[in-house]
Structures are given as structure tokens and as C-alpha cells.
Amino acid sequence: MRASKARFLIVGGDSGIGAALSLAVAARGNAVLNTSRKRDAGNFHLDLADMSGMPEPEGEFSCAFICAARSGFADCEQYPHDTFRVNVEGTLAVARALLEKGCFVVFLSSSAVFDGSAPWPNEFSEPHPTTEYGRQKAAAEKRLIELDEGRGLVAIVRLTKVLTETTPAIARFSEHIRNKASFEAFSDLRFSPLSLRYVVESLLKIASMKAGGVFHLSGDSELSYADFAKRMAAGMNVDPGLVGDTNSSSLQIHFRPKFPGLGMARTAETIGLKPEPLDIMIEGLLAGHRQPWQ
């Protein structure tokens, strides 16, 4: 008898990581349904800000990825109640309905559940958020674990900074480097970059193994935006000296981790995933190659 295709739900499947996941799932021959807060013919309408009389898509799903969120740090600081409704209450309403049907749920969280003061916090480290966005992600994590009730149906996946060619800072760096024009980048703002490709492939592996618990996806390096820009220039055979250092002290930046990376000991042991090497991440970013699912 021919095996039936797995059916996936992607909450927030119309942009960013969700859109890339949708393409990857479909490319592997599986059925996928995307939700969007926008009303259009291609997606199932679902607005996490208004879950009264929550519509439920028909049928059952083997796995659901919860990607939708209001993720701007400034947005969450300015509108804590509105963003809480989406990032916590709406997320939990969807997860509760899915878990009641025995669906495996993958929730995308953030390194912002930590304050960035300690190096490489692991999957068992106690969250200590200092931003409203981080507090909301930490609250959603805690409640999802409670909802799971030890069944192993929830995977919480914390991510460091995900970059693509269209990330505003990266697009600006690329334009200046291509034109061999001098520019400045922040030397006092650090991150641990990830590629979209690595994130999507890692999420699909976690889903395929249906491993519950907390997992981390991180780059293997921590560096400033200025140092990253210099690495980009070198990779494009342009003098890194074109990149000057500047600082962000005059800007209101809510999350300034001293140590932006995440430890991945449990993730490596359970899933076999290791931190993404910086050189491979940059090489893929500069290559501009299309992903295999596109």
C-alpha cells in the first residue's frame, strides 16, 4: 500500500522562515497548509491577535510550526499588551487546539530569553530576559511546556540572528562592497549569525524526529557587525579596510547581548545538529545561490 503524504501546518507561512519552510516541506513531497493574518486565496486566514471564535483548518496534521509573531523589540516595548496577545495568548490558543489532536508542535523562540551576560547558555539554562520580546517568548515557552504535560509533543527551538541577502544591514553592506565604497558598521553590537538554509534544514530534522523539549540553533561564532562586514568584503575579494568602525550608543537598541551565541550540547546529542560554522554561513550568503526547495 502506498504511504500517505505527511501533512504540515505552518502558522505564519507567508513570510520569512515560515515561507522558506513551506517551500521546503512541499519540495519533499508533503502536503502543507500555511496560515496568514492577511486574507487571500492562497492561505488559511488566522490572526493570532484575535482568537475569539478561532477558525480551525479541516483535517489533522502530523506537525505544525508556529512561526508567526510580532518580533520587533521596539514594537514589543511600545505595545506590550497588543504584542502579548499575539506572542503569548494567540500562540497558546493555536498550540492548545493542535495538542488536543495529538499534533507535534514546533515553536520558534529566541536567544532573547537570555540577557546575553553569560557565554553560550545551554538548553537547560534558566531564562533571564531583559526585553519585553524576550519576556513574552519566555512566557510562551513556559506555558507550552505546561500544556505538553510531559508527552513530548512540543519542541521549543531558540534561534540566534537569522540573516538573508535581503536583511537590511546585509543588503547595505553588499551594495557598498560591490561598489567598493567606504562605509561604517557597528563595532559594539554583537551577534551570532545563522543562515536561513541552516535554520530550515534543522527545523525539518527536529520535526522528522519528533523530539520534544528545548533545542538551540546558533552560529559557532560571536562577532560584531563591523567584523562581519569585513569578513563579507574579504569573501568578495574587496579590501576589508573599506569597512570603518562606528558605535550604536546614540541609538535606542533594546537587546545588546555581550554573548549572543547559544550552547547546543543537548541539541547535538539528541538531534545531531551542531552550530553553523561562520565561514560556511558567509560563503552561502555571498554565493547568492537559490535554495534547493525553490
C-alpha positions as a Markdown table, in Angstrom:
| # | Residue | x | y | z |
|---|---|---|---|---|
| 1 | Met | 0.0 | 0.0 | 0.0 |
| 2 | Arg | 1.3 | 3.4 | -0.9 |
| 3 | Ala | 2.1 | 5.6 | 2.1 |
| 4 | Ser | 0.1 | 8.7 | 2.5 |
| 5 | Lys | 1.9 | 12.1 | 2.5 |
| 6 | Ala | 2.6 | 13.8 | 5.8 |
| 7 | Arg | 0.5 | 17.0 | 6.3 |
| 8 | Phe | 2.1 | 20.0 | 7.8 |
| 9 | Leu | 0.7 | 23.3 | 9.2 |
| 10 | Ile | 2.8 | 26.4 | 9.2 |
| 11 | Val | 1.4 | 29.2 | 11.3 |
| 12 | Gly | 2.8 | 32.3 | 9.7 |
| 13 | Gly | 3.8 | 30.6 | 6.5 |
| 14 | Asp | 3.6 | 33.7 | 4.2 |
| 15 | Ser | 7.0 | 35.3 | 5.0 |
| 16 | Gly | 10.5 | 34.8 | 6.4 |
| 17 | Ile | 11.3 | 31.4 | 8.0 |
| 18 | Gly | 7.7 | 30.3 | 7.6 |
| 19 | Ala | 7.7 | 30.8 | 3.8 |
| 20 | Ala | 11.0 | 29.0 | 3.4 |
| 21 | Leu | 9.7 | 26.1 | 5.5 |
| 22 | Ser | 6.6 | 25.9 | 3.3 |
| 23 | Leu | 8.7 | 25.6 | 0.2 |
| 24 | Ala | 11.0 | 23.0 | 1.7 |
| 25 | Val | 8.1 | 20.9 | 3.0 |
| 26 | Ala | 6.4 | 20.9 | -0.4 |
| 27 | Ala | 9.6 | 20.1 | -2.2 |
| 28 | Arg | 9.9 | 17.0 | -0.1 |
| 29 | Gly | 6.5 | 15.8 | -1.4 |
| 30 | Asn | 4.5 | 16.6 | 1.7 |
| 31 | Ala | 1.2 | 18.5 | 1.9 |
| 32 | Val | 1.4 | 21.9 | 3.6 |
| 33 | Leu | -1.1 | 24.4 | 4.7 |
| 34 | Asn | 0.1 | 28.0 | 5.5 |
| 35 | Thr | -1.8 | 30.4 | 7.7 |
| 36 | Ser | -1.6 | 34.2 | 7.4 |
| 37 | Arg | -3.3 | 37.1 | 9.1 |
| 38 | Lys | -3.8 | 38.5 | 5.6 |
| 39 | Arg | -6.9 | 37.5 | 3.8 |
| 40 | Asp | -6.0 | 35.9 | 0.5 |
| 41 | Ala | -6.9 | 32.8 | -1.5 |
| 42 | Gly | -3.6 | 31.1 | -1.1 |
| 43 | Asn | -3.5 | 30.8 | 2.7 |
| 44 | Phe | -5.8 | 29.9 | 5.6 |
| 45 | His | -6.7 | 33.1 | 7.4 |
| 46 | Leu | -5.6 | 33.1 | 11.1 |
| 47 | Asp | -4.9 | 36.2 | 13.1 |
| 48 | Leu | -3.2 | 35.5 | 16.4 |
| 49 | Ala | -4.3 | 38.9 | 17.7 |
| 50 | Asp | -8.0 | 37.9 | 17.5 |
| 51 | Met | -8.6 | 34.3 | 18.5 |
| 52 | Ser | -12.2 | 34.7 | 19.5 |
| 53 | Gly | -14.1 | 32.0 | 17.7 |
| 54 | Met | -10.7 | 30.7 | 16.3 |
| 55 | Pro | -11.2 | 29.1 | 12.9 |
| 56 | Glu | -9.7 | 25.6 | 12.7 |
| 57 | Pro | -8.5 | 24.1 | 9.4 |
| 58 | Glu | -10.0 | 20.8 | 8.5 |
| 59 | Gly | -8.2 | 17.5 | 8.9 |
| 60 | Glu | -5.2 | 16.5 | 11.0 |
| 61 | Phe | -1.6 | 17.4 | 10.8 |
| 62 | Ser | 1.5 | 15.4 | 11.7 |
| 63 | Cys | 3.4 | 18.5 | 12.6 |
| 64 | Ala | 2.8 | 22.2 | 13.0 |
| 65 | Phe | 5.4 | 25.0 | 13.0 |
| 66 | Ile | 4.5 | 28.1 | 14.9 |
| 67 | Cys | 6.4 | 30.9 | 13.2 |
| 68 | Ala | 4.1 | 33.8 | 13.4 |
| 69 | Ala | 5.0 | 36.5 | 15.9 |
| 70 | Arg | 5.4 | 40.2 | 16.4 |
| 71 | Ser | 9.1 | 40.1 | 16.8 |
| 72 | Gly | 10.3 | 43.7 | 16.8 |
| 73 | Phe | 12.0 | 44.6 | 20.1 |
| 74 | Ala | 10.8 | 48.2 | 19.9 |
| 75 | Asp | 7.3 | 47.1 | 18.9 |
| 76 | Cys | 7.0 | 44.9 | 21.9 |
| 77 | Glu | 8.3 | 47.6 | 24.2 |
| 78 | Gln | 5.9 | 50.2 | 22.8 |
| 79 | Tyr | 2.8 | 47.9 | 22.6 |
| 80 | Pro | 3.3 | 45.2 | 25.3 |
| 81 | His | -0.4 | 44.3 | 25.6 |
| 82 | Asp | -1.0 | 44.0 | 21.9 |
| 83 | Thr | 2.1 | 42.0 | 21.3 |
| 84 | Phe | 1.5 | 39.8 | 24.3 |
| 85 | Arg | -1.9 | 38.9 | 22.8 |
| 86 | Val | -0.1 | 37.6 | 19.7 |
| 87 | Asn | 3.1 | 36.2 | 21.0 |
| 88 | Val | 1.7 | 34.5 | 24.1 |
| 89 | Glu | -2.1 | 34.3 | 24.1 |
| 90 | Gly | -2.6 | 33.7 | 20.4 |
| 91 | Thr | 0.3 | 31.2 | 20.2 |
| 92 | Leu | -1.1 | 29.2 | 23.2 |
| 93 | Ala | -4.6 | 29.1 | 21.7 |
| 94 | Val | -3.3 | 27.6 | 18.5 |
| 95 | Ala | -1.0 | 25.2 | 20.3 |
| 96 | Arg | -3.7 | 24.0 | 22.6 |
| 97 | Ala | -6.0 | 23.1 | 19.8 |
| 98 | Leu | -3.2 | 21.3 | 17.9 |
| 99 | Leu | -2.0 | 19.4 | 21.0 |
| 100 | Glu | -5.6 | 18.2 | 21.8 |
| 101 | Lys | -5.4 | 16.4 | 18.4 |
| 102 | Gly | -2.0 | 14.9 | 19.1 |
| 103 | Cys | -0.2 | 17.1 | 16.7 |
| 104 | Phe | 3.6 | 17.6 | 17.1 |
| 105 | Val | 4.2 | 21.3 | 17.6 |
| 106 | Val | 7.5 | 23.2 | 16.9 |
| 107 | Phe | 7.6 | 26.6 | 18.4 |
| 108 | Leu | 10.2 | 29.2 | 17.2 |
| 109 | Ser | 11.7 | 31.1 | 20.1 |
| 110 | Ser | 14.7 | 33.4 | 20.5 |
| 111 | Ser | 18.0 | 33.8 | 22.2 |
| 112 | Ala | 16.4 | 36.9 | 23.7 |
| 113 | Val | 15.0 | 34.7 | 26.5 |
| 114 | Phe | 18.5 | 35.2 | 27.9 |
| 115 | Asp | 20.2 | 38.5 | 28.8 |
| 116 | Gly | 23.4 | 37.8 | 26.9 |
| 117 | Ser | 25.6 | 38.3 | 30.0 |
| 118 | Ala | 26.9 | 34.7 | 30.1 |
| 119 | Pro | 28.6 | 32.8 | 27.3 |
| 120 | Trp | 26.9 | 30.0 | 25.5 |
| 121 | Pro | 23.8 | 29.4 | 27.7 |
| 122 | Asn | 22.6 | 25.8 | 27.1 |
| 123 | Glu | 19.2 | 24.3 | 26.7 |
| 124 | Phe | 18.8 | 23.8 | 30.5 |
| 125 | Ser | 19.9 | 27.4 | 31.4 |
| 126 | Glu | 17.3 | 29.4 | 33.3 |
| 127 | Pro | 15.8 | 32.1 | 31.0 |
| 128 | His | 16.6 | 35.7 | 32.1 |
| 129 | Pro | 15.1 | 38.1 | 29.6 |
| 130 | Thr | 15.6 | 41.8 | 29.8 |
| 131 | Thr | 13.4 | 42.9 | 27.0 |
| 132 | Glu | 9.6 | 42.7 | 26.6 |
| 133 | Tyr | 10.0 | 40.5 | 23.5 |
| 134 | Gly | 12.3 | 38.1 | 25.4 |
| 135 | Arg | 9.8 | 38.0 | 28.4 |
| 136 | Gln | 7.0 | 37.2 | 26.0 |
| 137 | Lys | 8.9 | 34.4 | 24.4 |
| 138 | Ala | 9.9 | 33.0 | 27.8 |
| 139 | Ala | 6.3 | 33.1 | 28.9 |
| 140 | Ala | 5.1 | 31.3 | 25.8 |
| 141 | Glu | 7.8 | 28.7 | 26.3 |
| 142 | Lys | 6.9 | 28.0 | 29.9 |
| 143 | Arg | 3.2 | 27.7 | 29.2 |
| 144 | Leu | 3.8 | 25.4 | 26.2 |
| 145 | Ile | 5.8 | 23.1 | 28.3 |
| 146 | Glu | 2.9 | 23.1 | 30.8 |
| 147 | Leu | 0.4 | 22.4 | 28.1 |
| 148 | Asp | 2.5 | 19.5 | 26.8 |
| 149 | Glu | 2.2 | 17.7 | 30.2 |
| 150 | Gly | 5.3 | 15.6 | 29.6 |
| 151 | Arg | 4.1 | 14.0 | 26.4 |
| 152 | Gly | 7.0 | 15.2 | 24.3 |
| 153 | Leu | 4.7 | 16.8 | 21.7 |
| 154 | Val | 6.3 | 20.3 | 21.9 |
| 155 | Ala | 9.7 | 21.3 | 20.6 |
| 156 | Ile | 10.9 | 24.8 | 21.6 |
| 157 | Val | 13.6 | 26.0 | 19.2 |
| 158 | Arg | 15.6 | 29.1 | 20.2 |
| 159 | Leu | 17.4 | 30.9 | 17.4 |
| 160 | Thr | 20.2 | 33.4 | 17.2 |
| 161 | Lys | 20.2 | 36.0 | 14.4 |
| 162 | Val | 19.0 | 34.7 | 11.1 |
| 163 | Leu | 20.4 | 36.5 | 8.0 |
| 164 | Thr | 19.5 | 36.5 | 4.4 |
| 165 | Glu | 20.6 | 38.6 | 1.4 |
| 166 | Thr | 17.6 | 40.9 | 2.0 |
| 167 | Thr | 18.3 | 41.6 | 5.7 |
| 168 | Pro | 18.6 | 45.4 | 5.6 |
| 169 | Ala | 22.1 | 45.5 | 7.2 |
| 170 | Ile | 23.4 | 42.8 | 4.9 |
| 171 | Ala | 21.9 | 44.3 | 1.8 |
| 172 | Arg | 23.5 | 47.7 | 2.7 |
| 173 | Phe | 26.9 | 46.0 | 3.3 |
| 174 | Ser | 26.7 | 44.1 | 0.0 |
| 175 | Glu | 25.9 | 47.2 | -2.0 |
| 176 | His | 28.8 | 49.2 | -0.6 |
| 177 | Ile | 31.2 | 46.3 | -1.0 |
| 178 | Arg | 30.1 | 45.7 | -4.6 |
| 179 | Asn | 30.7 | 49.4 | -5.3 |
| 180 | Lys | 34.0 | 49.4 | -3.4 |
| 181 | Ala | 32.7 | 52.4 | -1.4 |
| 182 | Ser | 33.8 | 53.0 | 2.2 |
| 183 | Phe | 31.1 | 52.6 | 4.9 |
| 184 | Glu | 30.8 | 52.1 | 8.6 |
| 185 | Ala | 29.3 | 49.3 | 10.7 |
| 186 | Phe | 28.7 | 48.8 | 14.4 |
| 187 | Ser | 31.7 | 47.5 | 16.3 |
| 188 | Asp | 29.9 | 47.5 | 19.6 |
| 189 | Leu | 26.9 | 45.4 | 18.6 |
| 190 | Arg | 27.5 | 41.6 | 18.5 |
| 191 | Phe | 25.6 | 38.7 | 17.1 |
| 192 | Ser | 25.9 | 35.0 | 16.2 |
| 193 | Pro | 24.6 | 34.7 | 12.7 |
| 194 | Leu | 22.7 | 31.9 | 11.1 |
| 195 | Ser | 21.7 | 31.2 | 7.5 |
| 196 | Leu | 18.1 | 30.6 | 6.5 |
| 197 | Arg | 19.1 | 27.4 | 4.9 |
| 198 | Tyr | 20.6 | 26.0 | 8.1 |
| 199 | Val | 17.6 | 27.0 | 10.1 |
| 200 | Val | 15.1 | 25.4 | 7.7 |
| 201 | Glu | 17.0 | 22.1 | 7.4 |
| 202 | Ser | 17.5 | 22.0 | 11.2 |
| 203 | Leu | 13.8 | 22.6 | 11.9 |
| 204 | Leu | 12.8 | 19.9 | 9.4 |
| 205 | Lys | 15.2 | 17.5 | 11.1 |
| 206 | Ile | 13.7 | 18.2 | 14.5 |
| 207 | Ala | 10.2 | 17.7 | 13.1 |
| 208 | Ser | 11.1 | 14.4 | 11.4 |
| 209 | Met | 12.5 | 13.0 | 14.7 |
| 210 | Lys | 9.5 | 14.4 | 16.7 |
| 211 | Ala | 11.9 | 15.1 | 19.5 |
| 212 | Gly | 10.3 | 17.2 | 22.3 |
| 213 | Gly | 12.0 | 19.6 | 24.6 |
| 214 | Val | 14.2 | 22.7 | 24.3 |
| 215 | Phe | 16.7 | 23.0 | 21.4 |
| 216 | His | 19.1 | 25.7 | 20.3 |
| 217 | Leu | 20.2 | 26.8 | 16.9 |
| 218 | Ser | 23.3 | 29.1 | 16.9 |
| 219 | Gly | 26.2 | 30.1 | 14.9 |
| 220 | Asp | 29.6 | 28.9 | 16.1 |
| 221 | Ser | 31.0 | 32.4 | 16.4 |
| 222 | Glu | 30.2 | 35.7 | 18.1 |
| 223 | Leu | 31.3 | 38.9 | 16.3 |
| 224 | Ser | 30.4 | 42.5 | 15.7 |
| 225 | Tyr | 28.5 | 43.7 | 12.7 |
| 226 | Ala | 31.7 | 45.5 | 11.7 |
| 227 | Asp | 33.8 | 42.3 | 11.8 |
| 228 | Phe | 31.1 | 40.5 | 9.9 |
| 229 | Ala | 31.1 | 43.2 | 7.2 |
| 230 | Lys | 34.9 | 42.9 | 6.9 |
| 231 | Arg | 34.5 | 39.1 | 6.5 |
| 232 | Met | 32.0 | 39.8 | 3.8 |
| 233 | Ala | 34.4 | 42.1 | 2.0 |
| 234 | Ala | 37.2 | 39.6 | 2.1 |
| 235 | Gly | 34.9 | 37.0 | 0.8 |
| 236 | Met | 34.0 | 39.2 | -2.1 |
| 237 | Asn | 37.7 | 39.9 | -2.8 |
| 238 | Val | 37.4 | 43.5 | -1.7 |
| 239 | Asp | 39.7 | 45.3 | 0.8 |
| 240 | Pro | 38.2 | 44.9 | 4.3 |
| 241 | Gly | 39.8 | 48.3 | 5.1 |
| 242 | Leu | 36.7 | 49.9 | 3.3 |
| 243 | Val | 34.8 | 49.0 | 6.5 |
| 244 | Gly | 35.1 | 51.5 | 9.3 |
| 245 | Asp | 34.0 | 51.0 | 12.9 |
| 246 | Thr | 31.2 | 53.0 | 14.5 |
| 247 | Asn | 29.2 | 52.6 | 17.6 |
| 248 | Ser | 25.5 | 52.4 | 18.3 |
| 249 | Ser | 25.4 | 54.4 | 21.6 |
| 250 | Ser | 23.2 | 57.1 | 20.1 |
| 251 | Leu | 20.6 | 54.6 | 19.0 |
| 252 | Gln | 17.8 | 53.0 | 21.2 |
| 253 | Ile | 18.7 | 49.3 | 20.8 |
| 254 | His | 16.8 | 47.2 | 23.2 |
| 255 | Phe | 18.9 | 44.0 | 23.0 |
| 256 | Arg | 22.7 | 44.3 | 23.3 |
| 257 | Pro | 24.0 | 40.9 | 24.3 |
| 258 | Lys | 27.6 | 40.6 | 25.3 |
| 259 | Phe | 27.4 | 36.9 | 24.5 |
| 260 | Pro | 24.9 | 36.4 | 21.7 |
| 261 | Gly | 25.6 | 32.8 | 21.0 |
| 262 | Leu | 23.7 | 29.7 | 22.3 |
| 263 | Gly | 25.2 | 26.5 | 23.6 |
| 264 | Met | 23.9 | 23.4 | 21.7 |
| 265 | Ala | 25.0 | 20.4 | 23.8 |
| 266 | Arg | 21.6 | 18.8 | 24.1 |
| 267 | Thr | 20.7 | 19.6 | 20.5 |
| 268 | Ala | 23.8 | 18.0 | 19.3 |
| 269 | Glu | 23.3 | 14.9 | 21.4 |
| 270 | Thr | 19.6 | 14.5 | 20.7 |
| 271 | Ile | 19.3 | 15.6 | 17.1 |
| 272 | Gly | 22.9 | 15.5 | 15.8 |
| 273 | Leu | 22.9 | 19.2 | 15.0 |
| 274 | Lys | 26.0 | 21.3 | 15.6 |
| 275 | Pro | 26.4 | 25.1 | 15.4 |
| 276 | Glu | 26.7 | 26.6 | 11.9 |
| 277 | Pro | 30.3 | 27.4 | 11.0 |
| 278 | Leu | 30.8 | 31.1 | 10.3 |
| 279 | Asp | 32.8 | 30.5 | 7.1 |
| 280 | Ile | 30.1 | 28.3 | 5.6 |
| 281 | Met | 27.4 | 30.7 | 6.6 |
| 282 | Ile | 29.2 | 33.6 | 4.9 |
| 283 | Glu | 30.1 | 31.6 | 1.9 |
| 284 | Gly | 26.4 | 30.6 | 1.3 |
| 285 | Leu | 25.3 | 34.2 | 1.9 |
| 286 | Leu | 27.7 | 35.6 | -0.7 |
| 287 | Ala | 27.1 | 32.8 | -3.2 |
| 288 | Gly | 23.5 | 34.0 | -3.5 |
| 289 | His | 22.5 | 30.6 | -4.7 |
| 290 | Arg | 18.9 | 29.6 | -4.7 |
| 291 | Gln | 17.8 | 27.1 | -2.1 |
| 292 | Pro | 17.2 | 23.6 | -3.4 |
| 293 | Trp | 13.5 | 23.9 | -2.5 |
| 294 | Gln | 13.0 | 27.0 | -4.7 |
